[in-house]
Amino acid sequence: MAIILVADPIAREGIECLRQHGEVVVLAGQPREALRERLPDADALVVRSETKVTAELIALAARLRVVGRAGAGVDNIDLDAATRRGIVVVNAPGGNTIAAAEHALALLMAVVRRIPQADAALKQGRWERSRFIGVELRGKTLGLVGLGRVGTEVARRAQSFEMRVLVFDPYVPAERARRLGLEPSSLETVLRESDFVSLHVPLTDETRGLLNAERLELMRPSAYLINAARGGLVDEAALLATLEAGRLAGAGLDVFAREPAADNPLARHPRVVATPHLGASTVEAQAQVAVQIAEQVAAVLQGRPAQFAVNAPLFPAELAGQVEPYLELAHLLGNLCRQLADGRFRSVEVEYHGDIAETETAALTAAAVRGILAPVSGEPVTLVNAHLVARSRGLQIVEKKSRGRENHTNLATVTITTDEGQRSVGGTVMDGQPHIVRVDDYWVDLVPNENYMLVTQHEDRPGIIGKVGTILGEADINISSMQVGRQQPRGKALMMLTVDEQITPEVAARIRSVANVAVIKVVKL
């Protein structure tokens, strides 16, 4: 009989489900040493966020076949160590979706009807009806920033209130939004036209501080902001200043940049309804997450495929040395192409030329999709679930193969089609290293060894490269490598610079104006 260790508290329903598939040993609340003692005999381990499944712990688990994370995030699990040992890691990404969506709407209702303030006044013996006049939702406009699992459920519920729903999510095709009865819009339109703005995006380098002082200024003074997603999405100092100045009617906040947030002045502001990160805190959500992870663990123990496997291998171990450089390349191509593309996504095409086209490329295509979606998805995107995540967003993935060799023996190309056009990035592997060899119609050869890259499109004229270099030098930004591609002398040209330091928006704006650069992109790899 399989031995299943439960290291962190999960709902009773999950425990009962696990007991149908093995002997369950609940170690929640016990010293860490108890887990270390039982791991050598364990076949499965279930954790939440409290237990850190390190390489050291994995090394103790000679029989371990599966680690289950009761929740979406797997940051507390050493995936590389688990994969090397052949241990499957599974998670439960959708169990708390409805709870989070309902909590966002609960905050919205509470703040516009001033329910907490009215309740507090009545408990103090004051009957003050005229002080707490609220706002109806019917006929109003809700603006959603993000149309993932939670954003979609919020939209459906808002429609039942007869609300107009605008949505900004460049990684969801406009057709999918329209099929749901929503209006795809730019972020600026969402902020300007909405009576209520609700955030439903993950916290990434791109979304950190998404609602800064400048964007908060776009919102109507009568509007309300709801954030039950991630605290770092909002510049809290700017939000506080906006509320104090009377340029925003109110806010409903469940998350903060630093938690616990008991001393945060936003939480105490009279026009803010604040809760202590309760989005997933319902009896039903905890039970659903527990049952979902129990079913995933049971599937692995029984030798069946798990729907939410995070790290299951997609190619034989003996091919790992040959495939891994191309996995890195595919991920790089997807990540770079996403950052170069403008507009709302419609489809993704991954094309292979040469010898690589005659091999099994499913894992490579998944790696490219992961490079595109992982930085912008609210759930972990892996080689196993990449296509599933893409389908959930309505994003079409097309794979093509050709035996033609182009300019290289092997060439992989990722093309993203948006409502504003297409961007393509091609690459190959040379001496075990990924090389970027093509951007749109420009042939280059760049090894992206640094974290930051500057990509410009400009007219091929004397002095432009020198001007760009001078501006970067004056900003104390060191250039590590450069590639220039052009279609013809003094025609359109493309320049790619890898740099050691991050390029600020101010420096990018100066390059655009001083060097007469038509298009400039700052990329983080």
N, C-alpha and C positions, 0 to 999 in steps of 0.2 A: 504494500500500500504506500502511495506517495505521501511524503511528509511535507506539509505546507506551513511555513512560518508566516505569521502576521505580526509585523514589527510595530506598526502604528495603528491607532484606532480607526476602524471602519465600521459601517453600519451592520447591525445584526443580520440583515438580509444577505449581505455578502458572505458573512461567516457561514451561514446555513447553506448557501450555494456551494461554497468550497468544501464543506463536509461531505458532500455527495461524491467528491472526487479524491478524497484522501484524508489523512489524519491532520487536523488543524491544530497548530500550537500557537496560542495567542501570547505574544510577548510585549504587547503594548503597555507602556508604563514601567517595564522592568529595566534594570541596568543594562547598559550596552554589552556588558560581559555575557549576559544571558544569551544574547543573539550570537555572539562569537562562539559560544559553547555548542549551540544547536546547529549552526550552519553546516558543519561537515556532513551531517546526515540529511540535509534538506534537499528536496527536489524542486521546491518553489518558494519564492519569497515575495510577500506583498507589503508595500510601504506606501505612505503618503509623502509629505514633504519633510517630516521630521528626521527620518533616518537617512543618512548619507551612505549610499551603496558604493563604497570606494573600491579601488583595485585591491587593497589589502583585504577587505571583507570577501571580495569575489575569490581571491586566492585560497581562502579557507573552505570554500564551498565545492568540494570535489564532485558532488552529485547534482549540483544545481542546474536546472534546465531552463527556468524561466523566472524573471523578475517582473512583477506587476506593479505599476504606479497607479494608485487610485486617484486619478486626476489627469490633467492634460500635460503639464510640464514634466520633463525628465531631467532637469538640470542637476538633480541630486543623485543621479546614477551615472557611473563611469561607463559610458556606452562602448568606448574603445576596448576597455578591459573585458566587458561582457561579450562583445563580439569575438574577440580573440579566443575566448573560452567556448564559443559556440552557444552561449546563453542568450535566449531570446528575451528582449525587453518589450513589454506591452504596456499600453496606457488606456485611459478612458476619457477621450476628448470631448464627448458630447453630453455627458450625464447631467451637467449643471446649466445647460443652455437656457432652458425655460426659466429656471430660478433667476438667472442673471437678467434675462429680458424683463421678467415681471418686476424685478427690483428697480430697474431703470424707470419703468413706468410708474412704480410706486413713488419714487423720488419726484418724478414730474408732477404727479397728482398732489403730493404733499406740499410742494413748494408753490404751485400756482393757487392752491386753495388755502394755503397758510395754516395747514392742519396742526403742526406742532405748536405754533404760537397760540392758536386758538385754544388748544388743549391745555397748554400751560396756564393761560389766563383764567380759564374756567376752574382749574384745580386750585388756583389762588383765590377763588371766590368772586372773580370779575366776569360779568355777563356783558361782553363788548362786541355785539354783532356788527356794528358799523365799522369797526377797525379792521375786520377780516374779510373784506369783499374780494372774491377770487376771480378767476378767469376760466371760461369754458374752453374745452379742447375742440369741440365740433366746429368745423370750418376753418380751423387754424392750420398753419403749416409747420410740420415737423421736419427738421433737417437731420439726416443721419450721416455721420462721418464713419464709413465702414459698413460693408454689407456681407459680413461673415455669418456664422451661425446665429450669434446673438442679435446682430443688427437686423437680420431677416425676420426673426421672431418679433422684435420690437415693431418693425414695419407692419407686420400682419395684425398685430394688436392695435396699433394706431389707426389702421384703416377701419377697424370696428368702431372707433370713435368718430368716424367720418372726417378724418384729417387728410389733408394733402401731404404727401410724403416726398421730399426731395432726398436724393442720396448722392454722396460723393465717395466713390471707390474706383480709382483708375485701374484696378486689377480685376474688376468684374465687368464683363461685356455689357454694353448698354442694353442689348436685347434682353438679357436676363432680368435686369431691373424693370424694364417695361413690361415683361411678361408677368411680373409680380404686381403690376399696377403702380409702379413708382416712377419718379422722374429723375433720370440721371442728370447730374449737374456738376459744375465746377465747385471747388471748395469755396471760392469767393461768393458764388451765387447762393450756396447753401447758407453761408453766414449772413448775407445781406437780406435774404428773403424769408428766413425762417422765424417763426415766433418762438420755437423751441429747438435747440440744437443738442443732440445726444451723440456721445462719442463711443465708438465700438471698433477700435483698431488696437493692435498690439503696440507695446512700447519698444521701438527700435531706434537706431541712430537717426533715421529719417523722420520718425514721428515724435521724438522727444521735443517738448516745447512747441508742439504743433500749433496750439492756440497761444500765441505770444501776444504782446501788447498791440502790435499792428493788426493782427487778425481779430482780436477782441473788439477793436475799434470799428470793424465792419458790421458787427452785430447791432441790431436795433436796441435802443434804450429800454424798450418794452419787452425784450426777449429774455429767455431763461436758458441757462446752460446746464446740461445733465452729464455727469461723468461717473459711470459705474464700470469703467474699463481698466485704465491704468493711471495712477496719479501723475506720472511724469509727462503726460500728454499736454498738460496745462501749465503755463507759467504762473505759479501761484501768486507771486508778488504782483504781477500784472493784473490777475483776476481780482485780487483784493483792492488794488487801486481803482479798477474799473467800477467795482461795487461801491466803494467809498465815494466816488465821484458821481454816482447816480446814473452811469452810462449803461447799466445792465439791471434788469428788474430783479434777478435772483439766480440762485444756482442750487442744484441738488448734487451732492458729492458723496460717493461711497468709498473713494480711493484718494490717496494723498501721496505726494512724492516721498515723504518719510513717514513710516508707520511704526508704532502707534503715533497718532496725530492729536493727542489730547490737548497739547499746548499750541496747536496751529490756530492762528487768529481766524482763518477761514471757517474752521469748524464752529467758532463761537459767533460768527457774524449774524446779525439779525435777519438778513435776507438769504441766508443759506440754510438748507436742511442737510444735515450731515449724519452719516451712519458709519460704523467702524468696519468697513470692508465685509459687508453682509451679502454680497451678490449671490454667492453659492450656498448660503446658509439656510437651506430649507430641509425639512425631514425627507421630502421626496427626492431632492437632488442628492443628498448623502446616500440614500438607499440605492438610487439608480447608478451612481458612480461605483458603489461597492459591488452591486450585482454585475455591472458591466465588466469590471476588472476581474471578478471571479470567473465569468464566462470566458474571458480571454485566456486566463491562466489555465483553466480546464482544457481549452482547445489545444494548447501547446502540450500539456501533459498527455493528452490522448493522441498526439501526433497529427492533429488537424491544423490547417492554416489559421492563424489568428488575424482577424480583420484589422486590428490596430497594432500590429507588430511594428516596432520602431526600427529594429536593426537586423531583421532577418536577411541572410545573404541571398543575392540574386544571381550569383555565378559560382561555379565550383571553386573550391579553395586553391586548386592547382593553377588556376588562371589568374589568381589575385595579383601577382606581380605584373602581368601584362595589362590587366584591366585598370588597376588603380590609377596610373597616370592619366588615362583617358577619363576616368570618373572625375578627377580633379579638373581636367580641361573642360569637361561638359558643364560642371558646376560653375566654373569661372565664366564660360561663355554666356550662360543664362544670367548670371549676376550682372555682368557688364552690359549685356544687351538690354536688360530691364532698366538700368540706370540711364542708358542713352536714349531710350524710347520716350516719346512724348504722347500724351493723350490717353484715352481709355482703351484698355486692351480688348482685342477681339479674338485673336488666335495666336498659337505658337507653333512654329514648324522647326523640326530638328532634322537636318539632312546630313547624310554620310556619303563621302566619296572615297573610292579606292579600296584597299584591302580591308579596311575597317568595316566597310559596308557588307562584307561577306561573313561577318561574325554576328553573334547575338548582341544586339545593342539596346535591349530593353532597359538594362540598368543605367546605361549612359543617358538615354532619354529621360529617365527618372531623375538622374543627377542634374540635368539641365533644367528641368521643371523645378527641382528643389532650389537651384540657384536663383530662379525667378521669384518663387513664392515664399521661401523660408523667411526672408527679411520682412515680409509684409503680412504674414499670416498670423492669426491669433492662436493657432495650434501648431505643434511641432510638425514640420514637413520632412519626411524621410524618403529614402529610396523605395520603401515599401508602400507608403501612402501618397506619394506625390501626385499620381494620376487621380486618385480619389479626391484629394483636396482641390485639384484643378477642376474636376467635374462638378464639385459642390459649388464652385464659383461660376459655372457656366462657361469655362475657358476651354476652347477646343485645342487639342494637342494632336499634331500630325507628324508622323515619322516617314521620311523618305530615304531611299538608298539608290546610289548610282555607282557603277564600276568605273566610270570616268575618273581620272586622277587630278583634274584641274592643275594647279601649280605644285601640288604636293602629293606624295604617295598616299597619305591619309589626310583627310580634311573633314572636320565636323563644323557645321554651321547652324547657328540658332537665329531664326528670324521671328520677330514679334510684329504682328500687324495690329495697329491701333486705328482709332477713328481719325488720326492725323497722318497716317502713312505707315511705312515699314522701316525697321532698322534691323540690320543683320550684322552678326559678328562671327567670324570663322577662326578656327585654330587647329593646330596639330601638336604632336608630341615629338620633340627632338632631343636625343640624349637624356631621355627620361623626364624632360621638363616641358610643361605646357607653353606654347608660343601662340600669341595672338598674331594672325597673319593676314586677316582681312577685316575691314570695317566698311560695310556697305560696298561700294565699288572701288575702294582704295586698298591696294596691297601694301602691307607693312610687315614688320617682323619684330615683335616686342615680347620680352620675357617679363611678366608683371611680378617682379620680386618685392615691390614695396606695397604699402597699404593704400596709398593715394595716387590718383591719376588725373591728369588734366587732358581733356580731349577738345580740340577746337576744329572748326571748319571755317576757312577763310579763302580769300583770293591770294593766289601765289604771287606775292610782290616782294621785292627786296626790302629787308629791314624788319619784317613782321616777327620773325623768330627772335631777332635781337631784342625787339621791344618787349616781347613776352618774358624773355630771360631776365631783362633788366628789372621789370616789375617784380618778378619773383625774388630776385636777388635783394631788392630794396626791402622786401617783406621778410627777409631772412629765411626763405624757403629754398631748400637745396634740390636741384634737379639731379636724379640718379641715372636716367636714360631718356632718350628721345628718338622718335620715329616720325618721319614725314612721308606721306603718300600723296601723289597728285595724278590727275588724269592727263594733263598736258601742261607744258610750260606756261606760266602766267594764267593758268586756269584755276579751277577750284582745287583746293588742297585740304588735307587733313593732317593734323599734328597730334601726337600722343606723347605726353611727358609723364614719367613716373617721378614722384617727388617724395622726400623724406618727411615733410611736415604737411599738416592739413592746410588746404587753401580756403581762406575765409570768404564769405560772400562779398566783403568789401574789396578784397584783392581780385576776385573774379570779375566784379563790376568794373574795376579799373582796367583790367585786360581787355574787356569788351569795348570800352570806350577809347582808350589810348591806342591800342593796337588794331582797331577797326576789325575786330573778330565778329563774324556773323553769328556763329553758334559756339557756345562754350559750355562744357559739362565738367563738373567736378565729381569724380567717381571714388567711392571707397570700396576697396576689394576685401 
